[in-house]
Amino acid sequence: MPPAARERYQARWLADLLELAWEKAPGVRRRLERAGLGPKDLRGPDDLARLPVIKKSEMPDLQKADPPFGGFCTVPMRRVRRIFVSPGPILEPMGPEISEWHAETCLFAGGFRPGDVVINTFLYHLVPAAHELDEALNLIGCTAVPTGVGNTDTQVTVARAVHATGYVGTPSFLMTILQRAKEMGVGRLGLEVAQVGAEPLPESLRKQFEDEHGIMTRQGFGTADLGLVAYECPEKAGMHLVEDAVVQVCDPQSGEPLPYGQIGELVATVHNTTYPMIRFGTGDLTIIDDARCPCGRTSARMLGWRGRADEVTKVRGMFIHPRQADEVVARASGIAKYQVVVGREGHQDSLKFCVELAPGASAEAVTPRLEAAIRDVMKLRGSVQVVSAGSIPDGAKKISDERKWD
């Protein structure tokens, strides 16, 4: 889409979305009124900076105050097809519209075509990615196989049985499947194209997929609240921003938009008429480049994921929050101090709870309770390491992300 046409298109849907949200979503109306604004005051994307950013971390309290969706849903419950649950907890409604997540654009640009048979290995339990990608694959004309997470032997068996040509899921799990297929002695899988997300894609890992296994591998960026907002093209030169999202990079403290080329928090307004997120701060850091891509697309590009503006961290595709870490510790008495350390072992994320014990507490009693609490609260498996007193500095972050990405 030419830049001028994109600007007109975004101004048009933004105006319609603001009018709808003002009338049907009291949470949006309250935000505008607190800023002294009405829907007609925001005539285009450039005017959005007048509205303060709403942070993802605010959503649990807003939803408690105005259940179930904080006043941000425009349709009655009878028209909500699904309700997803993110850590916090944060509830996200999926309305009657088709393609509100905009994932089909991402998939098609990444090489998926009608007739592809695709194993969808994202989690189907509570979170939206798997369901939304199934819908997008169907819109393109692909067949989705809902294999979900885990069960690596079954993944290999099913992929061979249905002659799967495509994969969606995390990059680390794709490598796990490929390695398991080799161990099982079944030969090379027929996968030709992969769309990966929910964790960074190191270029070294992409090179393995493409050079050693012949799998064209592309990535996109999205959240449960916003849907897909950026996607890679064949050039692998950054992720193009979708026309149905107005994406700004902003100062994490002030919310002021930053010039192209500077690192800041990704703040987005998406064209979703059921759940209109307007100036939503994701907490993710990135850089936006407006230079023309060699592929010919004119949209600006997101130059990768550059970390978090807060302590919220994504591990194996799942967000973990400091408040979840507090809940884990609360279930096991005898802990004086703690820190969650996120690392990388090969191509897999690792999660380790480092704890200093209170006087009289024993590692034998505390460790199994903590391991069970990690599984229950964070929905992940993690290890527990008891460290000596004074090992965890006063004022240390509750969650320390020590992963390195090439």
C-alpha positions in Angstrom: 0.0 0.0 0.0 1.5 3.4 -0.9 2.3 5.6 2.1 -0.4 8.2 1.3 -3.1 5.5 0.9 -2.0 3.9 4.2 -2.3 7.2 6.0 -5.8 7.7 4.7 -6.8 4.1 5.5 -5.5 4.3 9.0 -7.1 7.7 9.6 -10.5 6.3 8.4 -10.5 3.2 10.5 -9.1 5.0 13.6 -11.9 7.6 13.4 -14.6 4.9 13.1 -13.0 2.8 15.9 -12.9 5.8 18.3 -16.5 6.6 17.7 -17.5 3.0 18.3 -15.4 2.7 21.5 -16.7 6.1 22.8 -20.2 4.7 22.5 -19.8 1.0 23.4 -16.6 0.7 25.6 -16.9 2.7 28.8 -13.3 1.9 29.7 -12.1 3.7 26.5 -14.5 6.6 27.2 -13.2 7.0 30.7 -9.6 7.2 29.4 -10.5 9.8 26.8 -12.5 11.9 29.3 -9.6 11.9 31.8 -7.4 13.3 29.1 -10.0 15.9 28.2 -10.5 14.4 24.8 -13.4 13.2 22.7 -13.3 10.9 19.7 -13.2 13.8 17.2 -10.1 15.3 18.9 -8.0 12.4 17.5 -8.3 12.8 13.8 -5.4 10.7 12.7 -2.4 8.6 13.9 -0.4 11.7 14.8 -3.0 12.9 17.3 -2.8 9.7 19.3 0.1 11.1 21.3 -2.4 13.4 23.1 -3.8 10.3 24.9 -1.7 8.8 27.7 -0.4 5.3 27.2 -2.3 2.5 29.0 0.2 -0.1 30.3 -0.4 -3.8 30.1 0.4 -4.0 33.8 -2.6 -1.8 34.5 -5.1 -4.3 33.0 -5.6 -6.7 36.0 -6.7 -3.9 38.3 -8.8 -2.2 35.6 -10.6 -5.5 35.0 -11.2 -6.1 38.7 -12.7 -2.6 38.9 -15.0 -3.2 35.9 -15.3 -6.9 35.2 -14.8 -8.9 33.2 -12.9 -6.8 30.5 -12.3 -3.5 32.2 -14.9 -1.8 30.1 -12.9 -2.3 26.9 -15.2 -4.7 25.1 -17.7 -3.3 22.7 -20.0 -6.3 22.3 -22.3 -8.1 24.8 -21.1 -11.5 26.2 -23.5 -13.5 23.9 -21.4 -12.3 20.9 -18.0 -13.2 22.4 -16.8 -16.4 20.8 -13.9 -17.1 23.2 -12.3 -15.6 26.3 -8.6 -16.1 26.7 -6.6 -15.7 29.9 -3.1 -14.3 30.2 -1.0 -14.1 33.3 -2.0 -11.3 35.6 -4.7 -12.5 35.2 -5.9 -10.6 32.1 -9.0 -11.6 30.2 -9.1 -11.1 26.4 -12.3 -11.4 24.4 -12.5 -12.8 20.9 -15.5 -11.3 19.2 -17.6 -12.4 16.2 -15.3 -10.8 13.6 -13.0 -13.0 11.5 -9.4 -12.0 11.1 -9.2 -9.4 13.9 -5.8 -10.8 14.8 -4.4 -10.0 11.3 -2.3 -13.2 11.3 -3.1 -14.2 7.7 -1.0 -11.3 6.4 1.9 -12.5 8.4 1.6 -16.1 7.4 1.2 -15.4 3.7 4.2 -13.1 3.6 6.2 -15.8 5.4 5.5 -18.3 2.6 2.4 -20.2 3.6 0.1 -21.0 0.6 -3.2 -22.8 -0.1 -2.9 -26.5 0.3 -0.2 -26.4 3.0 -0.8 -28.9 5.9 0.4 -27.2 9.0 1.2 -28.5 12.5 0.2 -25.8 15.0 2.3 -26.4 18.1 1.2 -23.3 20.1 -0.6 -23.8 23.4 -4.4 -24.2 23.0 -5.1 -23.9 26.7 -6.4 -20.4 27.7 -4.1 -18.3 25.5 -5.1 -17.1 22.0 -2.1 -17.7 19.6 -3.0 -21.3 18.5 -6.7 -20.5 17.9 -6.1 -17.2 16.1 -3.4 -18.9 13.8 -5.8 -21.8 13.1 -8.3 -19.2 11.8 -5.7 -17.4 9.7 -4.4 -20.6 8.2 -7.9 -21.6 7.2 -8.5 -18.1 5.6 -5.4 -18.7 3.4 -6.6 -22.2 2.5 -4.2 -24.3 4.6 -5.1 -27.3 6.7 -4.3 -26.8 10.4 -3.4 -29.8 12.6 -3.8 -28.8 16.3 -1.0 -30.7 17.8 -0.4 -28.2 20.6 2.7 -28.2 22.8 4.8 -31.2 24.0 4.5 -34.8 23.1 7.5 -34.7 20.7 7.2 -38.3 19.5 3.6 -37.7 18.6 4.5 -34.4 16.8 7.0 -36.4 14.6 4.5 -39.2 13.9 1.6 -36.9 13.0 3.8 -34.6 10.9 4.8 -37.7 8.8 1.4 -39.2 8.7 -0.3 -36.1 7.3 2.7 -35.1 5.2 2.9 -31.7 6.9 4.6 -29.0 4.9 4.3 -26.2 7.5 5.0 -25.4 11.2 3.8 -22.7 13.6 5.2 -22.5 17.1 8.3 -21.4 19.0 11.6 -21.8 17.2 13.1 -23.8 20.1 10.3 -26.4 19.8 10.8 -26.7 16.1 14.4 -27.6 16.7 13.3 -30.1 19.4 11.0 -31.8 16.9 13.7 -32.0 14.2 16.2 -33.4 16.6 13.7 -36.0 17.8 12.9 -37.1 14.2 16.6 -37.7 13.7 16.8 -39.7 16.9 13.8 -41.8 15.9 15.5 -42.6 12.6 12.5 -41.5 10.5 14.5 -39.4 8.1 13.9 -35.8 7.1 10.5 -34.4 7.8 8.7 -32.8 4.9 8.4 -29.3 6.5 9.0 -26.5 4.0 7.9 -23.4 5.8 7.7 -22.2 9.4 6.2 -19.2 11.2 7.8 -18.9 14.6 7.1 -16.6 17.5 6.6 -16.1 21.3 10.4 -16.1 21.7 13.4 -14.5 19.9 14.7 -16.2 16.7 18.5 -16.2 16.8 19.9 -15.9 13.3 22.2 -18.9 14.0 19.1 -21.0 14.6 17.3 -19.7 11.5 20.3 -20.6 9.5 20.1 -24.2 10.8 16.5 -24.5 9.9 17.0 -23.2 6.4 20.5 -24.6 5.4 20.3 -28.0 7.2 16.5 -28.7 7.0 15.3 -26.7 4.0 12.6 -24.9 6.0 11.9 -21.3 5.1 11.6 -19.7 8.5 10.0 -16.3 9.3 8.8 -14.6 12.4 6.1 -12.2 13.5 5.4 -10.1 16.5 2.1 -9.9 18.4 0.5 -10.0 21.8 -2.6 -11.6 23.2 -4.1 -8.1 23.6 -3.3 -6.7 20.2 -2.9 -9.6 17.8 -0.2 -9.6 15.1 1.3 -6.2 14.5 4.5 -7.0 12.5 5.7 -9.7 10.2 8.8 -10.7 8.2 9.0 -10.9 4.4 11.4 -13.0 2.4 14.1 -10.4 2.8 14.5 -11.0 6.5 15.3 -7.3 7.0 13.0 -6.5 9.9 9.2 -7.0 10.5 6.8 -5.0 8.5 4.0 -3.2 10.4 0.5 -4.2 9.4 -1.8 -1.5 8.1 -4.4 -2.4 10.7 -2.1 -1.3 13.6 -0.7 2.2 14.3 2.6 1.4 16.0 4.7 4.0 17.8 8.0 3.6 19.7 7.7 5.7 22.8 9.7 6.8 25.8 8.8 4.2 28.5 8.3 6.8 31.2 6.7 9.7 29.4 4.9 7.9 26.6 6.1 10.5 24.1 6.7 9.1 20.6 10.4 8.8 19.7 11.9 9.4 16.2 12.6 6.5 13.9 15.8 4.7 14.8 15.6 5.2 18.5 14.9 2.3 21.0 11.7 2.6 23.0 8.6 0.8 24.1 6.3 -0.5 21.4 2.9 1.2 21.8 0.1 0.2 19.5 -3.5 1.0 18.5 -5.2 -1.9 16.6 -8.2 -2.1 14.4 -10.2 -4.5 16.5 -13.8 -3.5 16.8 -14.5 -6.0 19.7 -11.6 -5.1 21.9 -10.2 -1.7 20.8 -6.8 -1.3 22.4 -5.8 2.4 21.9 -2.3 3.5 22.7 -1.6 0.2 24.5 1.9 -0.1 25.9 3.2 -3.6 25.5 6.3 -3.2 27.7 8.4 -4.6 24.8 11.4 -2.6 23.5 12.1 -2.2 19.9 13.3 0.1 17.1 11.3 1.2 14.0 13.0 1.9 10.7 11.1 3.7 7.9 13.6 2.9 5.1 12.2 1.1 2.1 12.5 -2.6 2.2 14.2 -4.4 -0.8 11.0 -6.5 -1.1 9.1 -3.4 -2.3 6.7 -3.0 0.6 6.5 0.6 1.8 5.6 0.0 5.5 8.0 0.8 8.3 9.7 -2.2 9.9 10.2 -3.3 13.5 13.9 -4.2 13.9 13.6 -7.1 16.3 12.8 -7.4 20.0 15.2 -5.6 22.2 14.1 -6.6 25.7 11.5 -5.4 28.2 10.8 -2.0 29.8 9.7 -3.8 32.9 10.5 -7.1 34.7 7.8 -9.1 32.9 9.6 -11.8 31.0 8.6 -14.4 28.4 9.9 -17.9 29.0 9.1 -20.7 26.5 6.4 -18.6 25.0 4.7 -17.8 28.4 4.9 -14.5 30.3 6.0 -14.6 33.9 5.2 -11.6 36.2 6.9 -10.5 39.4 3.5 -11.0 41.1 3.5 -14.6 40.0 7.0 -15.0 41.5 5.7 -13.6 44.8 2.8 -16.1 44.7 5.2 -19.0 44.2 7.3 -18.0 47.2 4.2 -17.5 49.3 3.3 -21.1 48.9 6.6 -22.3 50.5 7.5 -21.0 53.9 11.1 -20.6 55.0 12.4 -18.3 52.2 14.3 -15.1 53.2 15.1 -13.8 49.7 14.6 -15.0 46.2 15.4 -14.2 42.6 14.1 -15.8 39.4 16.9 -16.3 36.8 16.0 -16.9 33.2 18.8 -18.3 31.1 19.4 -20.3 27.9 20.7 -23.9 27.6 21.3 -24.6 23.9 18.2 -23.5 22.1 15.9 -23.9 25.1 14.9 -21.4 27.8 15.8 -22.3 31.4 14.0 -21.0 34.6 15.7 -21.2 37.9 14.5 -20.0 41.3 17.4 -18.9 43.5 16.5 -18.7 47.2 18.1 -17.8 50.4 16.6 -19.8 53.3 15.3 -18.3 56.5 16.9 -19.6 59.8 15.7 -23.1 60.6 14.4 -23.8 57.1 15.7 -26.8 55.1 16.3 -27.2 51.4 14.8 -30.7 51.5 11.4 -29.2 52.7 11.4 -26.0 50.6 12.6 -27.3 47.2 9.7 -29.7 46.3 7.1 -27.1 47.4 8.7 -24.5 45.3 8.9 -26.8 42.2 5.3 -27.6 42.5 4.3 -24.0 42.9 6.3 -23.0 39.8 4.3 -25.6 37.8 1.0 -24.5 39.3 1.4 -20.7 39.2 3.6 -20.1 36.2 2.6 -23.2 34.1 6.3 -23.9 33.5 8.9 -26.3 34.8 11.7 -24.8 36.7 14.6 -25.7 39.0 15.3 -24.5 42.5 18.8 -23.5 43.7 19.4 -22.8 47.4 22.2 -20.2 47.7 24.1 -18.9 50.7 22.9 -15.9 52.7 23.9 -12.6 51.0 24.2 -14.1 47.5 21.1 -12.2 46.3 21.8 -8.4 46.6 19.3 -6.1 48.4 17.1 -4.5 45.9 17.8 -7.1 43.1 15.2 -7.6 40.4 12.7 -10.3 41.2 13.2 -11.6 37.6 16.6 -11.4 36.0 16.8 -12.3 32.3 20.3 -13.4 31.6 19.7 -14.7 28.1 22.0 -13.6 25.2 20.8 -13.5 21.6 23.0 -13.4 18.5 
